[in-house]
C-alpha cells in the first residue's frame, strides 16, 4: 500500500524544500548554520503541516549527522533516556559529530520529560531539535528554552501552496498516471487551512474519488470529495487564544463585521458555545458597562439561551449578541474603577471603617459610638445626605470617573448635583 501523497512528496534536499526562505535561502539562518558546521539546539515553531519535520530531516542529512527521532505523543522519560544512551554510544563512530535528536510536538512533553533532556543537551551528547505548534515561551521549560535557538516557520503563501500542488501533479509517480487539469484551486487551498500535509492529501483524495484517468479539479468536486469545510482551530493551543483575542478586540473596536467573522471561525472550529457566551458576558461589563447597561442583560440572556438551544441554532443567538455588543457605545469606567480601588487597597492596607458607618447591633457597640452621626439617606430630601463613607486616610478619593458617553454623562450630572465639590 502506497504512503500518503504528503509523505511521498517529502523533499530530499534543501533545494526541493518549498517556503521558509528566511531560514534556508542563500542568506537564511539555517543555511548559514550549515555552512559554519556548528549546529545549536533549536526549536522549530510553526503551524501544522508547515514543514518542521522535513526541515529537521534535511538539516541532519545536509550536516551528515546521525539522526534520532521521538514523538512526544507516544514517548516517555524511559524512551528519551534510551535514545540519549544510544546517541552517546554511537557518538565515537561519527568522529565527534554530535547526533541530532528530533522531538516532534515537544510541547506535549511534561515538565519531567523535558527535564530528562537537559543533561544531554547541556553536556553536548545530543543536539536537540524540537518541533512545536505552540508558543515555546509557554510550553517549553525555561531551562531548556534558554539552551535552544527558536526559529519561526511562517505560513505558506498562496503561491507556495500552488507550487506544492504543481510539484505533486508533475513529479509524483502515482499522480503522473492520471491526466489532471487544475480548473479551480480556491476550495483546495481554503480547505487545507494553510496545512501542506492536508493540502496534498486532500488533492490525492479528490483525484482518486474520480473513476476516470482524466480529471478536472474544480471547487465543487473538491467540496464534494472532502464533504466538510474544516477550519484549522486548536481549542487548546495558541491559535485558540489568538482568535478569541481577535474576537474580543473586534467587538471592543465596534466592528460588527469582524466580530461575526471571528465568531464564525470559532464555531467552524468547534469551540465550546459556553466559552464564547462567557466571554461575551465579561466583555459586556468590561468594555460597554455603564455606556449601555442593557448589554450585560443581553449577554447573560445569550448565555442562558445558547445553553438551552445548543448548536446549530445557537449561532444565530450568538450573532445577534455580537452585533448588539459591537454596535453599543463603549466604556471601561467600571473596569477602571475597580482596578483603581484594588490598587488603593493594596497600597493602604486594612484601613479602619469610619465609626459613623459601622454596624451597631449591640448596646456596647453603640456606647463605643458605632453608627454615631450616620445620616440615613431616606430621611433627607431627594433621598440623599452628603457625608464621608471612605476611611479618613483616603477621604475625597475619586475612583469612578464617568466616560464621555450619553448614559454616563447623565450619571455625571446627577453625581455633580449631589456631591458638588467632590465631583
C-alpha positions in Angstrom: 0.0 0.0 0.0 1.4 3.4 -1.0 2.2 6.0 1.5 0.1 9.2 1.6 1.0 11.8 -1.0 2.4 14.2 1.6 4.8 11.5 2.7 5.8 10.6 -0.9 6.5 14.2 -1.7 8.8 15.0 1.3 11.8 17.0 0.0 15.0 15.1 -0.4 17.2 18.1 -0.3 17.0 21.8 0.7 16.7 22.8 -2.9 13.5 20.9 -3.1 12.1 22.4 0.1 9.4 25.0 -0.5 9.0 28.1 1.6 10.9 29.4 4.7 13.4 31.4 2.5 14.3 33.4 5.6 15.7 30.2 7.0 17.0 28.2 4.1 17.6 30.9 1.4 21.1 31.8 0.4 21.3 34.2 3.4 19.0 32.2 5.6 19.8 31.4 9.2 19.7 27.6 8.8 21.8 27.8 5.6 24.4 29.9 7.5 24.4 27.4 10.4 25.1 24.5 8.0 27.9 26.5 6.3 29.5 27.1 9.7 29.3 23.4 10.7 28.3 24.4 14.3 24.7 23.4 14.9 23.0 24.7 18.1 20.0 23.0 19.7 16.9 24.6 18.3 13.1 24.7 18.3 11.0 25.0 15.1 7.8 26.8 15.9 5.0 27.0 13.3 1.5 25.8 12.4 0.7 22.2 11.5 1.9 21.0 8.0 4.4 23.8 7.6 7.5 21.6 7.1 9.0 21.4 10.6 9.7 17.6 10.4 11.0 17.8 6.8 13.4 20.6 7.7 14.8 18.7 10.7 15.4 15.6 8.5 17.1 17.8 5.8 19.2 19.5 8.4 20.6 16.2 9.6 21.1 15.0 6.1 23.0 18.1 5.0 25.1 18.1 8.1 25.8 14.4 7.8 24.8 13.7 11.4 23.2 10.7 13.0 19.5 11.4 13.4 17.2 10.1 16.1 13.5 10.9 16.3 10.9 10.7 19.0 7.2 11.7 19.1 6.1 13.4 22.3 2.7 11.8 21.9 3.8 8.3 22.5 7.2 8.7 24.2 8.0 8.8 27.9 11.1 9.6 30.0 12.3 6.0 29.5 12.2 6.4 25.8 14.1 9.7 26.0 16.9 8.2 28.1 17.1 5.1 25.8 17.6 7.3 22.7 20.1 9.5 24.6 22.1 6.5 25.7 22.1 5.1 22.2 23.3 8.5 20.8 26.1 8.6 23.4 27.3 5.1 22.4 27.3 6.0 18.7 29.0 9.4 19.1 32.5 8.0 18.6 31.5 6.4 15.3 30.8 9.7 13.8 34.1 11.5 14.6 32.7 13.6 17.4 29.8 14.9 15.3 27.0 15.2 17.8 23.9 13.3 16.9 20.7 15.2 16.3 17.7 14.3 18.4 14.4 15.4 16.8 11.3 15.5 19.1 8.0 16.2 17.3 5.4 18.1 19.2 7.8 18.7 22.1 5.1 20.9 23.7 3.3 17.7 24.7 6.2 16.6 26.9 5.6 17.1 30.6 8.0 19.0 32.8 9.7 15.8 33.9 10.1 14.6 30.3 11.6 17.9 29.3 13.8 17.8 32.4 15.2 14.5 31.2 16.6 16.2 28.1 18.5 18.9 30.0 21.7 16.9 30.9 22.2 15.6 27.4 21.8 19.0 25.8 24.0 20.7 28.4 26.8 18.2 28.1 26.6 18.2 24.3 25.7 14.5 24.0 23.0 15.4 21.5 21.8 18.4 19.6 18.1 18.8 20.3 15.7 19.9 17.5 12.1 20.3 18.8 9.1 20.9 16.7 6.1 22.7 18.2 2.8 24.3 17.1 2.6 26.2 20.4 4.4 29.2 21.7 7.7 27.8 23.3 7.6 30.6 25.9 4.6 28.9 27.5 5.1 25.3 26.6 8.9 24.6 27.0 10.5 24.8 30.4 12.8 27.9 30.8 15.9 25.8 31.4 15.5 24.0 28.1 14.3 27.1 26.2 17.4 29.0 27.2 19.6 26.4 25.7 17.8 26.5 22.3 17.5 28.9 19.4 13.9 29.4 18.4 13.1 29.6 14.7 9.7 30.6 13.5 8.3 28.9 10.4 5.9 31.2 8.5 2.7 30.1 7.0 2.8 29.3 3.3 1.8 31.9 0.8 -0.8 31.1 -1.8 1.9 30.9 -4.5 3.9 28.4 -2.4 0.8 26.2 -1.8 0.1 26.2 -5.6 3.8 25.3 -6.2 3.3 22.2 -3.9 0.2 21.2 -5.9 2.0 21.6 -9.2 5.0 19.6 -7.9 2.7 16.8 -6.8 1.0 16.6 -10.2 4.2 16.8 -12.2 6.6 14.6 -10.0 4.6 12.1 -8.0 4.8 8.7 -9.8 1.2 7.7 -8.9 -0.4 11.0 -9.9 1.6 11.0 -13.1 -0.6 8.1 -14.2 -3.6 10.5 -14.3 -4.2 13.4 -16.6 -5.0 16.2 -14.1 -6.3 19.6 -15.0 -6.4 22.3 -12.3 -9.5 24.3 -13.3 -10.1 25.8 -9.9 -8.0 25.8 -6.8 -9.8 28.1 -4.3 -11.6 25.3 -2.4 -8.5 23.1 -2.4 -6.4 25.9 -0.8 -9.2 27.0 1.6 -9.9 23.6 2.9 -6.2 23.0 3.6 -6.2 25.9 6.1 -2.5 26.5 5.0 -1.5 23.0 6.0 0.7 21.5 3.3 0.1 17.9 4.5 -3.7 18.4 4.4 -3.5 20.1 1.0 -1.6 17.2 -0.6 -3.7 14.5 1.0 -6.9 16.3 0.0 -5.6 16.6 -3.6 -5.0 12.8 -3.6 -8.4 12.2 -2.1 -10.1 14.3 -4.9 -8.1 12.6 -7.6 -8.9 9.1 -6.5 -12.6 9.9 -5.9 -12.9 10.1 -9.7 -13.3 6.9 -11.6 -11.5 8.2 -14.7 -7.9 8.9 -15.6 -8.8 12.4 -17.0 -9.6 14.6 -14.0 -10.6 18.2 -13.7 -10.1 19.7 -10.3 -13.0 22.2 -9.6 -14.2 23.8 -6.4 -17.4 21.8 -6.5 -15.6 18.5 -6.9 -13.2 19.3 -4.1 -16.0 20.2 -1.7 -18.0 17.1 -2.6 -15.0 14.8 -2.1 -13.9 16.3 1.2 -17.5 16.9 2.3 -16.7 19.2 5.1 -15.2 22.7 5.2 -12.8 22.4 8.1 -11.1 25.3 9.9 -7.7 24.9 11.4 -8.5 25.8 15.0 -6.9 24.2 18.1 -9.1 24.7 21.0 -6.3 24.3 23.5 -3.4 25.9 21.6 -2.1 29.3 20.8 -4.4 29.9 17.9 -7.4 29.4 20.3 -6.2 32.4 22.2 -5.3 34.4 19.1 -8.8 34.0 17.7 -10.6 34.8 20.9 -8.3 37.8 21.2 -9.3 39.0 17.7 -13.0 38.3 18.5 -12.9 40.4 21.7 -10.9 43.2 20.2 -13.2 43.4 17.1 -16.3 43.9 19.3 -14.4 46.3 21.6 -13.4 48.2 18.4 -17.1 48.4 17.4 -16.7 46.4 14.2 -19.7 44.0 13.9 -18.4 42.5 10.6 -15.1 41.4 12.2 -16.9 40.3 15.3 -19.2 38.0 13.4 -16.3 36.7 11.2 -14.2 35.7 14.2 -17.4 34.2 15.8 -17.8 32.1 12.7 -14.1 31.0 12.9 -14.7 29.7 16.4 -18.0 28.0 15.5 -16.5 26.2 12.5 -13.5 25.2 14.6 -15.8 23.5 17.1 -15.4 26.0 20.0 -17.5 25.4 23.1 -20.6 27.5 23.0 -20.4 28.2 26.7 -16.8 29.5 26.3 -18.0 32.0 23.7 -21.0 33.1 25.7 -19.0 33.6 28.9 -16.5 35.9 27.1 -19.4 38.0 25.8 -20.7 38.4 29.4 -17.3 39.6 30.5 -17.0 42.0 27.5 -20.4 43.4 28.1 -19.3 44.6 31.5 -15.7 45.4 30.9 -15.9 47.2 27.6 -19.5 48.5 27.5 -20.6 48.7 31.1 -22.4 51.9 32.1 -22.5 53.2 28.5 -25.3 50.7 27.8 -26.2 48.7 31.0 -28.6 46.6 28.9 -25.6 45.0 27.2 -24.9 42.8 30.2 -28.6 41.7 30.3 -28.3 40.8 26.6 -25.1 38.8 27.1 -26.4 37.0 30.2 -29.6 36.1 28.3 -27.5 34.9 25.4 -25.6 32.6 27.7 -28.8 31.1 29.0 -30.4 30.8 25.6 -27.4 29.1 23.9 -27.2 26.6 26.7 -30.9 25.8 26.2 -30.9 25.7 22.4 -27.4 24.4 21.6 -25.9 24.3 18.1 -26.7 24.9 15.3 -29.3 27.4 16.2 -27.1 28.9 19.0 -25.0 30.5 16.2 -27.9 32.9 15.4 -28.3 33.9 19.1 -24.5 34.5 19.4 -24.5 36.5 16.2 -27.3 38.7 17.5 -25.4 39.3 20.7 -22.1 40.0 19.0 -23.7 42.6 16.7 -25.5 44.3 19.6 -22.4 44.5 21.7 -20.2 45.7 18.8 -22.7 48.5 17.9 -23.2 49.6 21.6 -21.4 52.6 22.9 -18.2 51.7 24.8 -17.0 52.4 28.3 -14.5 50.8 30.6 -15.2 53.1 33.6 -16.5 50.3 35.8 -13.4 48.2 35.0 -11.0 51.1 35.7 -12.8 52.0 38.9 -12.4 48.5 40.4 -8.7 48.4 39.2 -8.0 51.7 41.0 -9.9 50.6 44.1 -7.9 47.3 44.3 -4.6 49.1 43.8 -5.6 51.5 46.5 -6.4 48.7 48.9 -3.1 47.0 48.2 -1.3 50.3 48.8 -3.1 51.4 52.0 -3.9 48.1 53.6 -6.7 47.5 56.1 -7.9 51.0 56.9 -10.4 51.4 59.7 -14.1 51.6 58.8 -15.4 55.1 59.9 -17.4 54.9 63.1 -20.5 56.5 61.5 -21.0 53.6 59.1 -20.1 50.7 61.3 -22.6 48.1 62.2 -24.0 48.7 65.7 -26.3 45.7 66.7 -25.4 45.8 70.4 -25.6 48.4 73.2 -21.8 48.1 73.7 -21.1 49.0 70.1 -23.5 51.9 70.3 -21.7 53.1 73.5 -18.4 52.9 71.5 -20.0 55.4 69.0 -20.6 52.8 66.3 -23.1 54.3 63.9 -23.0 57.7 65.5 -23.6 60.6 63.1 -24.8 58.3 60.4 -27.2 60.0 58.0 -30.0 57.7 56.8 -30.4 58.8 53.2 -34.2 58.3 53.1 -34.7 60.9 55.8 -33.3 63.6 53.6 -34.6 65.5 50.5 -34.2 63.5 47.3 -33.0 60.6 49.4 -29.5 61.9 49.6 -27.4 63.1 52.5 -23.8 64.2 51.9 -21.3 62.5 54.3 -17.9 60.8 54.0 -18.0 57.0 53.6 -14.3 56.4 52.9 -11.7 55.8 55.7 -10.1 59.1 57.0 -6.8 58.4 55.3 -8.3 58.4 51.8 -11.2 60.8 52.2 -12.2 62.5 49.0 -10.6 59.9 46.7 -12.1 59.7 43.2 -12.2 56.1 41.8 -15.2 56.3 39.4 -14.7 58.7 36.5 -17.7 58.9 34.1 -16.8 58.3 30.5 -17.8 60.6 27.6 -21.0 58.9 26.6 -24.6 59.8 26.8 -25.6 57.5 29.7 -22.6 58.3 31.8 -22.8 62.0 31.2 -26.3 61.8 32.7 -24.8 60.0 35.7 -22.1 62.6 35.9 -24.6 65.4 36.1 -26.5 63.6 38.8 -23.3 63.0 40.8 -22.2 66.6 40.5 -25.6 67.9 41.5 -25.4 65.7 44.6 -21.8 65.9 45.6 -20.9 69.3 44.2 -17.4 70.0 45.4 -16.3 66.3 45.3 -17.0 66.0 41.5 
